[in-house]
Amino acid sequence: MEFIVNYPGSFGEVLQGRINDKDLLLSCPVNIYTKVRLFECNEADKKFNNKKSADFLHNILKLWGYEEYYKNIDIEINSDIPYGKGLASSTADLCGVYYALLKMFRREFNEQELVEQCIKIEPTDSIIFKEMTLFDYKKGLFKQAIGKYMTYNILAFEGNNIVDTVEFNNKNLPPLSDVEDLFTTLKEAAAESNLKKLAFAATESILRNQKRLKYDFLEEVMSIKDKTSGMGIIGAHSGSVLGIIYEDLESLKFAEKLARGLDLCKIYPVKTLENIDI
């Protein structure tokens, strides 16, 4: 018996910062996926290739009272999501395992259960939710949904650095900047389906938090945005990707052609998803 789930990553965070003395973030899923295969076997050793997923599997089975099945359930993960770049690769893996387990044991989805179990493993991206949600990614004690996910195009610039989420969040870093005003703008963006406002909030979020994670190629990306009708930038607050937000594909393609001539870093297009379909 086997169960397969494809789960998307995110492209950094639309917003990350401090609101009412809480460290919060909000992300949108993108069309880059991890494929999780959960299956029964006698020698279930592939799962140990991914410690986070193996620990998550064990925790869920123990919670459900099925711990004795752990030794005979294996995990195989094939992911197109770059690891350690800020594209929520680990969150996607854990969500894939969770939904596969729901199918295997014919259980109902429990949002709070998923939140708590993901947080036990590491700080967690908000793509665990079905719509745009401001989320306490460290403790899971706060969440606020603001509306449906919005679709837009992103030209990605992927740096060489790899950032471990757990290690990064345990560092003695400068505090996140206050973004309460940007959250107000983002709520308006969601209510109005206004990409210009979303792009403004995403841009300001990255610029305000450069003191925590500096991007060496930020100026070049901003310059390309200005030359190609980009609406704003978006990036990982604990990773190494920046992106330019575009409403139309033609502008993105023009920007991609221009950017490739500069030899900055790895460049590719992605698109956000309106829904997370399992």
VOGU-3710 file (C-alpha; in Angstrom, 3 decimals, decimal comma):
1> mefivnypgs> 0,000/0,000/0,000  1,381/3,409/-0,974  0,175/7,002/-1,043  1,649/9,884/-3,039  1,217/13,607/-2,382  2,605/16,586/-4,309  2,921/19,715/-2,171  4,116/23,179/-3,263  6,833/25,330/-1,795  6,637/29,082/-1,315
11> fgevlqgrin> 8,791/31,909/-2,602  10,190/33,414/0,549  7,745/35,592/2,433  5,405/38,258/1,172  5,719/39,746/4,641  7,881/39,045/7,676  8,427/41,211/10,717  7,129/42,277/14,108  3,475/43,056/14,698  2,202/43,680/18,224
21> dkdlllscpv> 5,499/42,345/19,621  5,172/39,047/17,728  7,497/37,707/14,997  5,116/36,862/12,162  5,192/35,991/8,472  2,893/35,449/5,506  3,747/33,458/2,373  2,109/32,308/-0,848  2,582/28,888/-2,498  4,338/28,625/-5,873
31> niytkvrlfe> 4,402/26,069/-8,675  7,490/24,187/-7,480  6,675/20,902/-5,760  7,937/18,159/-3,528  6,657/14,638/-4,227  6,213/12,527/-1,098  5,628/8,781/-1,351  4,552/6,972/1,799  4,563/3,184/1,620  4,647/0,008/3,681
41> cneadkkfnn> 7,693/-2,291/3,595  9,756/-4,618/5,755  12,936/-2,542/5,718  11,775/1,067/6,084  15,133/2,826/5,945  14,718/5,425/3,180  12,965/7,751/5,599  16,235/8,296/7,444  17,554/10,192/4,415  15,360/13,055/5,654
51> kksadflhni> 15,527/13,334/9,455  12,895/16,065/9,704  10,323/14,013/7,819  11,213/10,841/9,732  10,815/12,640/13,080  7,549/14,169/11,921  6,241/10,743/10,856  7,127/9,258/14,228  5,505/12,137/16,131  2,241/11,893/14,186
61> lklwgyeeyy> 1,979/8,128/14,523  2,632/8,391/18,256  -0,005/11,121/18,577  -2,562/8,966/16,771  -1,732/5,846/18,785  -0,189/4,044/15,802  3,462/4,125/16,882  3,934/0,393/16,240  3,562/1,042/12,477  6,595/3,342/12,355
71> knidieinsd> 9,074/0,563/11,651  7,142/-0,552/8,547  6,263/2,825/6,999  8,845/4,395/4,730  9,165/7,795/3,075  10,577/8,593/-0,347  10,906/12,269/-1,249  11,660/13,652/-4,695  11,637/17,428/-4,619  12,030/20,141/-7,237
81> ipygkglass> 12,200/22,739/-4,459  15,766/24,001/-3,899  16,916/23,207/-0,362  18,053/25,950/2,009  17,116/28,835/-0,278  13,960/30,104/1,403  11,425/28,242/-0,708  9,846/26,279/2,160  11,282/22,935/1,102  11,031/21,434/4,600
91> tadlcgvyya> 7,497/22,727/5,204  6,420/21,198/1,891  8,020/17,856/2,828  6,245/17,760/6,204  2,890/18,726/4,701  3,332/16,035/2,058  3,966/13,427/4,758  0,958/14,644/6,745  -1,500/14,456/3,856  -0,173/11,058/2,820
101> llkmfrrefn> -0,713/9,824/6,391  -4,269/11,161/6,346  -4,908/9,040/3,255  -3,176/5,975/4,671  -5,118/5,992/7,935  -8,322/7,559/6,539  -8,276/10,423/8,969  -9,738/13,929/8,679  -7,548/16,991/8,204  -6,871/18,861/11,447
111> eqelveqcik> -5,295/22,289/10,929  -4,240/22,787/14,533  -2,682/19,345/14,624  -0,634/20,133/11,510  0,486/23,484/12,937  1,607/21,978/16,240  3,446/19,042/14,693  5,264/21,151/12,089  6,377/23,657/14,732  7,819/20,786/16,784
121> ieptdsiifk> 10,239/20,122/13,934  11,249/23,674/12,940  9,985/27,224/12,308  7,271/26,751/9,715  6,062/28,556/6,614  2,428/29,695/6,344  1,728/27,594/3,247  0,377/24,987/5,668  -2,851/27,025/5,434  -5,462/27,024/2,651
131> emtlfdykkg> -5,426/30,823/2,260  -3,153/33,778/2,947  -2,460/33,704/6,672  -0,311/35,812/8,962  1,387/33,272/11,194  3,599/32,933/14,254  6,147/30,698/12,549  8,195/29,958/15,683  5,558/28,996/18,248  2,344/28,681/16,254
141> lfkqaigkym> 0,404/30,690/18,833  -1,090/33,228/16,414  -2,688/33,082/12,981  -4,906/35,454/11,025  -6,329/34,614/7,622  -6,773/37,607/5,299  -8,149/36,104/2,089  -7,502/33,864/-0,887  -4,036/33,398/-2,324  -3,273/35,771/-5,189
151> tynilafegn> -1,654/34,709/-8,450  1,309/36,575/-9,897  4,551/35,880/-11,740  8,006/35,997/-10,167  11,410/36,107/-11,817  13,612/34,320/-9,300  17,247/35,119/-8,536  18,730/32,262/-6,512  21,964/32,903/-4,655  24,590/30,315/-3,782
161> nivdtvefnn> 24,225/30,375/-0,001  22,345/27,628/1,843  20,515/28,649/5,004  19,407/26,140/7,626  16,110/27,431/9,035  16,640/26,110/12,557  20,222/27,343/12,781  19,354/30,767/11,352  16,477/31,341/13,768  18,688/30,356/16,724
171> knlpplsdve> 21,299/32,979/15,867  21,672/36,179/17,840  20,275/38,376/15,069  19,028/41,965/15,067  15,275/41,988/15,758  12,825/41,938/12,891  11,573/45,358/11,826  8,073/46,526/12,639  5,727/45,834/9,712  2,311/46,603/11,188
181> dlfttlkeaa> 1,710/49,299/8,559  2,645/46,838/5,800  0,191/44,281/7,132  -2,555/46,892/6,842  -1,553/47,388/3,200  -1,453/43,619/2,647  -4,961/43,173/4,061  -6,154/45,816/1,616  -4,357/43,986/-1,190  -6,146/40,747/-0,342
191> aesnlkklaf> -9,568/42,401/-0,051  -9,126/44,265/-3,347  -7,061/41,635/-5,228  -4,600/44,490/-5,638  -1,202/43,222/-6,755  0,363/46,689/-6,609  -0,288/46,883/-2,853  0,964/43,338/-2,272  4,155/44,114/-4,192  4,698/47,292/-2,179
201> aatesilrnq> 4,373/45,400/1,122  6,712/42,624/-0,072  9,341/45,118/-1,237  9,301/47,118/1,988  9,442/43,912/4,053  12,695/42,852/2,411  14,260/46,317/2,495  13,474/46,853/6,171  15,047/43,552/7,183  18,343/43,735/5,308
211> krlkydflee> 20,040/44,217/8,681  19,262/40,553/9,431  20,037/38,976/6,072  21,864/41,069/3,506  21,505/40,335/-0,207  24,629/41,203/-2,169  22,677/41,312/-5,423  19,743/43,399/-4,140  20,740/46,565/-6,016  21,055/44,693/-9,309
221> vmsikdktsg> 17,641/43,085/-8,847  16,061/46,450/-8,001  17,651/47,950/-11,109  16,243/45,196/-13,341  12,815/45,685/-11,732  12,884/49,400/-12,522  13,910/48,784/-16,135  11,290/46,117/-16,854  8,016/47,311/-15,299  8,428/45,089/-12,261
231> mgiigahsgs> 5,843/45,782/-9,590  8,110/45,061/-6,639  10,490/42,531/-5,140  9,914/39,571/-2,887  12,418/37,419/-1,073  13,359/34,985/1,631  14,002/36,448/5,061  15,976/33,320/5,940  17,290/32,088/2,617  19,049/33,254/-0,533
241> vlgiiyedle> 16,395/34,045/-3,141  15,038/37,349/-4,351  12,380/37,757/-6,996  10,762/40,460/-9,075  6,955/40,488/-9,138  5,259/40,840/-12,535  1,618/40,995/-13,462  2,198/39,865/-17,057  4,457/37,233/-18,572  5,801/39,431/-21,368
251> slkfaeklar> 7,494/41,796/-18,924  8,927/38,828/-17,035  10,335/37,286/-20,220  11,949/40,580/-21,180  13,465/40,875/-17,694  14,718/37,287/-17,820  16,512/37,969/-21,097  18,093/41,107/-19,657  19,086/39,407/-16,385  20,737/36,444/-18,071
261> gldlckiypv> 23,136/38,824/-19,788  24,386/40,024/-16,389  25,390/36,582/-15,059  24,199/37,383/-11,524  23,106/33,964/-10,238  20,657/31,203/-11,096  17,552/32,733/-12,712  14,170/31,129/-13,416  10,460/32,015/-13,495  7,854/30,791/-10,983
271> ktlenidi> 4,192/31,542/-10,464  2,114/31,674/-7,324  -0,885/29,387/-6,904  -4,473/30,386/-6,226  -5,134/27,136/-4,379  -3,216/24,307/-2,748  -4,794/21,169/-4,231  -3,913/17,847/-2,646
//
